[in-house]
Amino acid sequence: MMKGYDKQEAMDYIVSGIKAKDHPELQDCIPQIISLAIDADMQFMHDTHVLDEDGGAGTEYYDDDDAFEFMVEYVAEKMKLDPVKAVKVASLIDDYMDLQQAYLESKGLVEWE
């Protein structure tokens, strides 16, 4: 996990920012998907050395496209989704990424160039 990152606080922030009407087929599982997306995002950042072992800044830059792909695949696999539902999850992950960035910025955990 990232130093200073509070997963529950982040989930509350992100889930409250999701417009459920934009994801009608996923309404019942939005919190579960967001939780898995956070887990996947943190794993991606550790695996790609964006974060170091202690959750501090690593040696690499965050690649949005690679992270997005990793998160969609991770969530689809964990939830055993068919390809049609995985596409719907991709739309939700896109919203997650914007809200995650806003949360991180609001907490002063990242600075975007």
Buried (B, 14 or more C-beta within 10 A) or exposed (E): BBEEBBBEEBBBBBBEBBEEEEBEEBEEBBEEBBBBBBBBBBBBBBEBEBBEEEBEEBEEEBEEEEBBBBBBBBBBEBBEBEEEBBEBBBBBBEBBBEBBBEBBEEBEBEEEE
